[in-house]
Amino acid sequence: MSVVTKLVLASNSPRRRQLLTDLGMTYEIRLQEVDETYPDHLRRAEVAEYLAAHKAAAYAPDLAPHEVVLTADTIVCLEDDVLNKPADEAEAKHMLSRLQGRAHDVFTGVCLLSGNGQRTVFSDQTRVHFRALSPAEIEFYVRNFSPLDKAGAYGAQDWVGMVGVTRLEGSYFNVMGLPVHRVWEELAKLGLVAV
């Protein structure tokens, strides 16, 4: 069996890149378009894990035996409704209107797939509590920030997270898009952590 020596990040997310960099990881970025639809019967964490594994499978044919690809997908769930990235500003405002004043769950699914066929899929869950936001606050955020590339139309690290999130139960970094504590543990098992 080949030893894994190279990490490949298959994500265009600047937040995931920053989190891996802040962990001190060395990695290569590879990008390709992958369909992000999922079967209707999946619920909550199953959706995030399915999408992460589906993305990893798309990279499998091009992986060398010593490489491992990391893919991730973050979803926001309000009860059983999955809120992915909004299509436009109107949908972003609608999502934020639904989330404000309530608690919701953020799931990030992660897949680590090596070129020698080893696969690990897991997810992490964080409960996020939002205070009530005014229509003016929602409008300000959508107009001045970038909610269209974020599940649920918000980033916890952005202005609306700073003024709207009152409490988290679980990992803050999971809400940003990568449960780094779990990723670190799994990468250590593969020998990619030097500490």
SULCORTA-V246058 format. One record per backbone hydrogen bond with DSSP energy under -0.5 kcal/mol. NH is the residue of the N-H (numbers start at 1). CO is the residue of the C=O. If there is no record, write none. Layout:
nh: (NH NH)
co: (CO CO)
//
This chain:
nh: (5 6 8 9 10 10 11 17 18 19 20 21 22 23 24 25 28 30 42 46 47 48 49 50 51 52 53 54 55 56 57 58 58 59 59 60 61 62 63 67 68 69 70 71 71 73 75 76 77 78 78 79 81 82 83 83 84 86 86 92 93 94 95 96 97 98 99 100 101 102 104 105 106 107 108 109 109 110 111 112 113 113 114 115 115 116 117 120 122 124 126 127 128 128 129 130 130 131 138 139 140 141 142 143 144 145 147 149 150 152 153 154 158 161 162 163 164 165 166 166 167 169 170 175 176 177 177 178 180 182 183 184 185 186 187 188 189 190 191 192 194)
co: (66 66 68 28 8 70 9 13 14 15 16 17 18 19 21 20 7 9 39 43 44 44 45 46 47 48 49 50 51 52 53 54 55 55 56 56 57 59 60 64 6 113 8 69 111 109 107 83 105 76 81 77 78 80 76 81 82 147 150 88 89 90 91 92 93 94 95 96 131 99 128 77 126 75 124 73 107 122 71 120 69 111 118 64 67 65 114 112 110 108 106 169 104 126 167 102 128 164 134 135 136 137 138 139 140 141 145 146 147 84 150 151 155 155 158 159 160 161 129 164 129 127 168 171 172 173 174 173 178 179 179 180 181 182 183 184 185 186 188 187 192)
//
